[in-house]
Structures are given as C-alpha cells and as structure tokens.
Amino acid sequence: MASRKYGYVLTEIAEADIDETFEYIAEELSNPDAASGFADELEKKIDEICKTPNSGRLVENEHLKRNDVRRFLVDNYICYYIVDDEERNIVILRLVYGKRDQDKILKSIS
C-alpha cells in the first residue's frame, strides 16, 4: 500500500510572510505577473516537500532552538519548516528573503 502524501499547515507568521512577499512583488515592484509566478513556484515546492518531507536540508545554526527545522528555496526566499509525522503535516514556519539576517530569523523560531 502506498503511503499518502503529507498535508501542510502555515503558522500565523508564515501566512503573514507569504502575504507580505506577494504584496511586495505585486505592488512595490509593480509586477503582479511575477507575484503570480512566485505563488505558483511556492505551491509547486510545497507540493514536492509534501511528497518527500525529509528532502529539505536540515538547518544547522547555533541560534536555532530546535534541531528538526528544515529549509527549501523558492527563488531568493528561504522557507523554513518542520515535519510533523504524527499528524502527517509539513508545518511552514517562515518564508523570508534570503538576504535578511537569518540568525535573527532563526532566533525567533521556537
């Protein structure tokens, strides 16, 4: 019997990150087509991770309070997540621009 694919959930801050990213690309950069393309790429990457949850790279950082945080890239953004095997979900923790202070971001992940 084939195992079913994992689902995913977004933390409140991840939802805000995603909304801010789309708004920034669509409005600040005046490029709604790029925002739509980013949304499609993010959805595709999340779908891939849901099929193979442990395929994201483990994050090793002295500021991180957890040792089970993984990441994947979407264009210039880093998506941090954990795998909840019990609920069969990927929990999206944050989506952040790659040039932001990652140590500061990782300190906030609990």
C-alpha positions in Angstrom: 0.0 0.0 0.0 1.4 3.4 -1.0 1.8 6.0 1.8 -0.3 9.1 1.4 1.3 12.4 0.8 1.7 14.8 3.8 -0.5 17.9 4.0 0.8 21.3 5.1 -0.2 24.0 7.6 1.1 27.5 7.9 1.9 29.3 11.1 0.4 32.7 11.5 3.8 34.3 10.9 4.3 32.2 7.8 1.0 33.4 6.5 2.0 37.0 7.1 5.4 36.4 5.5 3.7 35.0 2.4 1.2 37.8 2.2 3.9 40.4 2.6 6.0 38.8 -0.1 3.2 38.7 -2.6 2.2 42.3 -1.8 5.8 43.4 -2.1 6.3 41.8 -5.5 2.9 42.8 -6.9 2.7 46.3 -5.6 6.1 47.6 -4.5 7.8 46.2 -7.5 4.7 46.7 -9.7 4.9 43.2 -11.0 1.7 41.2 -10.5 2.8 38.6 -13.0 6.0 37.9 -11.1 3.9 37.7 -7.9 1.7 35.2 -9.5 4.7 33.2 -10.8 6.2 33.2 -7.3 2.9 31.9 -5.9 2.9 29.1 -8.4 6.6 28.2 -7.7 5.9 28.3 -3.9 2.9 26.0 -4.3 5.0 23.6 -6.5 7.8 23.5 -4.0 5.4 22.9 -1.1 3.8 20.1 -3.0 7.2 18.5 -3.6 8.1 18.7 0.1 4.7 17.2 1.0 5.6 14.2 -1.2 9.1 13.8 0.4 9.0 15.6 3.7 12.6 15.0 4.8 14.1 16.2 1.5 14.6 19.7 2.7 18.0 20.5 4.1 18.3 20.4 7.9 19.2 23.8 9.3 22.3 23.9 11.5 22.6 27.2 13.3 23.7 28.0 16.9 20.8 30.4 17.3 18.2 27.8 16.4 16.3 26.4 19.4 15.2 23.3 17.6 17.2 20.6 15.8 14.5 19.5 13.4 14.0 22.6 11.2 14.4 22.1 7.5 14.5 24.5 4.6 14.0 24.8 0.9 14.5 27.6 -1.5 12.0 29.4 -3.7 13.8 31.9 -5.9 15.5 34.3 -3.5 13.5 33.2 -0.5 14.1 30.6 2.2 11.1 28.6 3.5 11.7 27.1 7.0 9.6 24.1 8.0 9.3 21.1 10.4 7.8 17.7 9.7 5.0 16.6 12.0 5.0 12.8 11.4 2.2 12.2 13.9 -0.2 14.5 12.0 1.4 13.8 8.6 1.8 17.5 8.0 4.6 19.9 7.0 4.4 22.9 9.2 5.7 26.0 7.4 7.3 28.2 10.0 8.6 31.2 8.0 9.2 32.4 4.4 12.0 35.0 4.4 14.1 36.8 1.8 17.5 35.2 1.6 19.5 38.4 2.3 17.7 39.1 5.6 19.5 38.5 8.8 19.0 34.7 9.1 20.4 34.4 12.6 17.8 36.9 13.8 15.0 35.0 12.0 16.2 31.6 13.4 16.4 33.0 16.9 12.6 33.7 16.7 11.8 30.1 15.6 10.8 28.0 18.6 
